[in-house]
Amino acid sequence: MKITDVKVHILQSQLDQPFAFSQGWVTVRSATIIEVQTDSGLVGWGEAFSQGLESPQVAASAIEHSLKPMLLGQNPTDTEVLWNKMYNQTRDFGRKGSVMAAISGVDIALWDIAGKFYDVPVSQLLGGRFRDVVQPYATGFYRLTGRNEGRRLAEEAIAHEEAGFRSMKIKLGFGVDDDVRVMGHIREAIDGRGVELMVDTNHAYGRTEALRLGRVLDEFDLRWYEEPVPPEDIDGYVELRKKLATPIAGGENEHSMYGFCDLINRRAVDIVQPDIGSCGGITGAKHVAVLAQANGVEVNPHVWGSGIAQAASLQVIAALPNTVHSLYPRQPILEYDRSSHPFRNELVDRALTLNKESMVDIPKSSGLGIEVNQNAIIKYRVN
């Protein structure tokens, strides 16, 4: 079996209601979707994560001009070989950011083909499943006007809980005082409902502000405090981890086993959060999971993409070993973006849903376990 073509589909949809996280305003949802075709007729689908406010055209260009020529004619089931080939031949101009997202998207598509070729889910190719279901946590709490939205966000927390979510992640980073007020409103609203909280500031602060906020957050018994400082400031991560009781999480803006090696070896985080669409794909996530396991660090993938990225993340989560063995180990949880995003529901045949136990079932069909809706590709594709 040989690769005959690599197509990139750039999808975009304007939002009726723009929203903000700490780094800026989101006015359009974007996705860089990769379609890998073979001479056997099998087709694999992947997604390069459009990180933050990144233009999807950047990763698309890297695929079209750098990765596609080295992939044509290759065996798509050689996932490890092709990952190293793509990484090594882009090392001098890649290693981080959009080039790694491009490699990630292609890699996901290759694993999708491999699963279809062997007629097993990707999780089986990764060594089997530790779990068939995963608990979702609601991501949302974006701002519609900016500051002073605590009461509205508290109402959102109640809506997530009533929809079945027992865990949720609060977006902070709009100023320490505003963040503290928001957390107070939310805690008051959900008190006694048995909801677990996490927070994410999207690296909005330097060490002083991050520490000031963190000392208040220690009172909230959070599962984690995500991206408290910029990803380059590993010493800041180390300092905060030493001074705060709340577990520190990060890694959505880190890439490949080489980037995560420093983060893990320096004991900078309690929880690493590789995004399958930018860390190096499923192969990259596999590398990171081994590093983390050897160092006793939890792995909890970051997920903010379309239905394709969600499906890939589910397969990886199924195959993640428990960090520490016990009769009742803590399990990874699935980030379930509840903000407006047409590519979650329209792009794939199996949009994420909660089952009657408020869990998400991990598909058992071959490859990523989804089929892509070509009509949605046509509807949202841009030149």
CORVEN-V57737 format. One record per pair of residues at least 4 apart in sequence whose ideal C-beta (glycine too) atoms are under 6 Angstrom apart, sorted by the first residue. I is the first residue (numbers start at 1). J is the second residue. D is the distance in whole Angstrom. If there is no record, write none. Layout:
I|J|D / I|J|D
This chain:
1|38|5 / 1|40|5 / 2|39|5 / 2|73|5 / 3|38|6 / 3|71|5 / 3|72|6 / 3|74|5 / 3|76|5 / 4|37|5 / 4|38|6 / 4|39|5 / 5|37|4 / 6|36|5 / 6|68|4 / 6|71|6 / 7|35|4 / 8|34|6 / 8|60|4 / 8|63|5 / 8|64|6 / 9|33|4 / 9|377|5 / 9|381|5 / 10|56|5 / 10|60|5 / 10|382|5 / 11|31|4 / 11|380|4 / 11|381|6 / 12|28|5 / 12|30|5 / 12|382|5 / 13|29|5 / 13|342|5 / 13|380|5 / 14|28|5 / 15|27|6 / 15|340|6 / 18|25|5 / 18|27|5 / 19|26|6 / 19|142|4 / 19|144|6 / 20|25|5 / 20|143|4 / 21|142|6 / 21|171|5 / 21|202|5 / 22|173|3 / 22|201|6 / 22|202|4 / 22|204|4 / 23|52|6 / 23|202|5 / 24|53|5 / 29|341|5 / 30|50|5 / 30|56|4 / 31|306|5 / 31|343|5 / 32|48|4 / 32|56|4 / 32|59|5 / 32|60|5 / 33|47|6 / 34|46|4 / 34|105|4 / 34|106|6 / 34|109|5 / 36|44|4 / 36|109|4 / 37|43|5 / 38|42|5 / 38|76|6 / 42|113|5 / 42|116|5 / 44|109|4 / 44|110|6 / 44|112|4 / 44|113|4 / 45|109|6 / 45|112|5 / 45|308|5 / 45|372|5 / 46|105|4 / 46|106|6 / 46|108|3 / 46|109|3 / 47|105|5 / 47|277|5 / 47|305|5 / 47|306|6 / 47|308|4 / 47|309|5 / 48|59|4 / 48|101|4 / 48|102|5 / 48|104|6 / 48|105|3 / 48|277|6 / 49|101|5 / 49|275|5 / 49|277|3 / 49|278|4 / 49|305|6 / 50|54|5 / 50|56|5 / 51|278|6 / 58|98|4 / 59|98|5 / 59|101|5 / 59|102|4 / 61|65|6 / 62|66|5 / 62|98|6 / 62|99|5 / 62|102|4 / 63|67|5 / 63|68|6 / 63|102|5 / 64|68|6 / 66|90|6 / 67|86|6 / 67|102|6 / 67|106|6 / 76|110|5 / 76|113|4 / 77|114|5 / 77|117|6 / 78|82|5 / 79|110|5 / 79|111|6 / 79|283|6 / 83|107|6 / 83|283|4 / 84|88|6 / 86|103|5 / 90|94|4 / 90|99|5 / 94|99|3 / 96|100|6 / 96|255|5 / 100|255|4 / 100|278|6 / 101|278|4 / 104|277|5 / 104|278|5 / 104|280|6 / 104|281|4 / 107|281|3 / 107|282|6 / 107|283|5 / 108|281|5 / 108|282|6 / 108|312|5 / 111|122|5 / 111|282|5 / 112|367|4 / 112|368|5 / 114|125|6 / 115|120|6 / 115|121|6 / 115|122|5 / 115|366|5 / 115|367|4 / 116|366|5 / 116|367|4 / 119|366|5 / 120|124|4 / 120|366|6 / 121|364|6 / 121|369|6 / 122|315|4 / 123|129|5 / 123|315|5 / 123|318|4 / 123|319|5 / 126|319|4 / 127|319|6 / 129|318|5 / 130|321|6 / 131|318|6 / 132|362|6 / 133|359|4 / 133|361|6 / 134|317|5 / 134|334|5 / 134|360|5 / 135|333|5 / 135|359|6 / 136|334|5 / 136|336|4 / 136|360|5 / 137|167|4 / 137|168|6 / 137|169|6 / 137|333|5 / 138|160|4 / 138|165|4 / 138|168|4 / 138|336|6 / 138|338|5 / 139|169|5 / 139|335|5 / 139|337|5 / 140|338|4 / 140|339|6 / 141|153|5 / 141|170|5 / 141|171|4 / 142|171|6 / 142|339|6 / 143|149|6 / 147|174|5 / 147|178|5 / 149|153|5 / 150|181|5 / 150|182|4 / 150|185|4 / 151|185|6 / 153|182|6 / 154|185|4 / 154|186|5 / 154|189|4 / 157|186|5 / 157|189|5 / 157|190|5 / 158|189|6 / 160|165|4 / 160|168|5 / 161|193|5 / 161|195|6 / 164|354|5 / 164|358|4 / 167|196|4 / 167|333|6 / 169|198|4 / 169|200|6 / 170|199|5 / 171|200|6 / 172|179|4 / 172|199|5 / 172|201|5 / 173|201|4 / 173|202|5 / 173|204|3 / 174|178|5 / 176|209|5 / 176|212|5 / 176|213|5 / 179|213|6 / 180|216|5 / 190|195|5 / 196|223|6 / 197|222|5 / 198|222|6 / 198|223|5 / 198|224|5 / 199|225|6 / 200|226|4 / 201|227|6 / 201|228|6 / 202|227|6 / 203|227|5 / 203|229|6 / 203|230|5 / 205|209|4 / 205|210|4 / 207|211|6 / 207|229|6 / 207|236|5 / 210|214|6 / 210|228|4 / 210|229|5 / 210|240|6 / 214|225|6 / 214|240|6 / 214|244|4 / 217|222|6 / 217|225|6 / 217|246|5 / 218|244|6 / 218|245|5 / 218|246|5 / 222|246|5 / 224|247|5 / 224|249|4 / 224|271|5 / 225|246|5 / 225|248|6 / 226|249|4 / 227|250|5 / 228|240|5 / 229|233|5 / 229|236|4 / 231|253|4 / 234|266|6 / 234|268|5 / 237|268|4 / 238|268|5 / 240|244|5 / 240|248|6 / 241|248|5 / 247|270|4 / 247|271|6 / 248|269|5 / 248|270|5 / 249|271|4 / 249|273|6 / 250|269|5 / 251|272|4 / 251|273|4 / 251|274|6 / 252|273|5 / 252|275|5 / 252|302|4 / 254|259|4 / 254|260|6 / 254|263|6 / 255|259|5 / 255|279|6 / 256|280|5 / 256|284|6 / 257|261|6 / 257|287|4 / 257|288|6 / 260|264|6 / 260|288|5 / 260|291|6 / 261|265|6 / 262|266|6 / 263|268|5 / 264|291|5 / 264|292|6 / 264|295|5 / 264|297|6 / 271|298|4 / 271|300|5 / 272|292|5 / 272|297|6 / 272|299|6 / 273|300|6 / 273|302|4 / 274|279|4 / 274|285|5 / 274|288|5 / 274|301|6 / 275|279|6 / 275|302|4 / 276|285|5 / 276|301|6 / 276|312|5 / 276|313|5 / 276|316|6 / 277|305|5 / 277|309|5 / 279|284|4 / 279|285|6 / 280|284|2 / 285|316|5 / 289|299|5 / 289|320|6 / 292|297|4 / 292|299|5 / 298|323|5 / 299|320|6 / 300|332|5 / 301|313|5 / 303|310|6 / 303|313|5 / 303|335|4 / 304|337|6 / 305|309|3 / 306|343|4 / 306|347|5 / 307|344|5 / 307|347|5 / 307|348|3 / 307|351|6 / 310|352|6 / 311|368|4 / 311|369|6 / 311|370|5 / 312|368|6 / 314|362|5 / 317|332|5 / 318|362|5 / 320|332|6 / 322|329|4 / 334|360|6 / 342|346|5 / 343|347|5 / 345|351|4 / 346|376|4 / 347|373|6 / 347|376|5 / 348|370|4 / 349|371|4 / 350|370|5 / 352|360|6 / 354|358|5 / 355|359|5 / 355|361|6 / 363|369|3 / 365|369|5 / 377|381|6
